[in-house]
Amino acid sequence: MSAREGSWKELNSRVMMLYQRGEYSEAVKVAEESLKVAEKTFGPDHPNVAISLNNLGGFYYDVGKYAEAEPLYKRSLAISEKAFGPNHPNVATTLNNLAELCVVQGRYTEAEPLLKRSLAIREKTLSPNHPDVTQSLNNLGALYEAQGKYAEAEPLFKRSLAIREKTLGPNHPDVAQSLNNLAALYYAQGKYVGAEPLYKRSLAICEKVFGPNHPDVATSLNNLAELLRAQSKYADAEPLYKRSLTLLEKAFGPSHPGVATILNNLAGLYDDQGKYTEAEPLYKQSLAIREKALGPDHPDVAQSLNSLAALYYAQNKYVGAEPLLKRSLAICEKVFGPNHPDVAKSLNNLALLYMAQGKYAEAEPLYKQSLSIYEEALGPNHIDVATVCENMAECYRKLGMKDEAEILEGRAKKIRSGR
């Protein structure tokens, strides 16, 4: 092995270490250097360059730099297809990553053929029960879940779970992941009774395999806490959040993005109970961590801004809420483009704020834009479409537009009844 090749491998090892510690900005810098070394050492079309491109694309993805990630994934894909042919597992991996990028940007119609091609390659070249096949099944299921196509997602998640249980045994970490995915699908549908035993089994596997203080245990605790919170079981959820927070702070330090997620969720728990003075500092701490670790324009920052704005909204602090919602909207539009579901959500939230202040004429165009985005991105019968229809109907009633309001109310009722 040459000195340059050794340098490239050392850089890759350092990148992974920084990533695991949550030092994403520094990891990106080292990954950029790794790519330069790879191009200089191996030439621009070498498979090792494709690896560096894929890694750097993944880090850009994690910090919300989606526009920067996409050309890297596409170049990595082109190198792999040229070096190995169109049906190689490496090609499938990059197709999968490119598809995940499309999903997070709401480009679902672009993501689906990529995920299906990745799955087909893996089934053909590896085996129908290979771990990479289960990953493709999970990702395709997640795509359908994001679109509200729950009936299409469920058999994919179940097939992935069955394969993993058969090939890896009932107590493998990948089985825990599949249980989490299936539970999250039930959670999204409000099927809490079906979700709870899956989350509990996933937690038990992680504790058995990793011990009680592992970060994966923290993730499972958070998921179970979110489920309990959704059922207003606040006293049961709170110690799970706190234990999860302690584990992550101990594993990664107090400034890790994972810590910010738990702080945000714990704040939400207090927020739901009207404990606003307890919630606000946690929301602010979560926001500060995310801004520092991920940058000011990351989607998680937008989520924190939305959460803090909702807290102010609940206390009728509209002046404090409005700039937060506007900044959140601007981040979503910048990162995702103007037609993403998160943009629709931000528009809906801003409209609700205007409604609370009696600014009905200002709210109406925001609702219209939100509804149009949701219909295009998620289809006309998605539950989020029903929510905006209901909100917009209330706006029309305030504006004296009774007929328009009744049409929207009827449409929302049909969506919610499944007709």
Helices and strands as residue ranges (DSSP letters): H 3-20, H 24-42, H 47-62, H 66-84, H 89-104, H 108-125, H 131-146, H 150-168, H 173-188, H 192-210, H 215-230, H 234-252, H 257-272, H 276-294, H 299-314, H 318-336, H 341-356, H 360-378, H 383-398, H 402-417
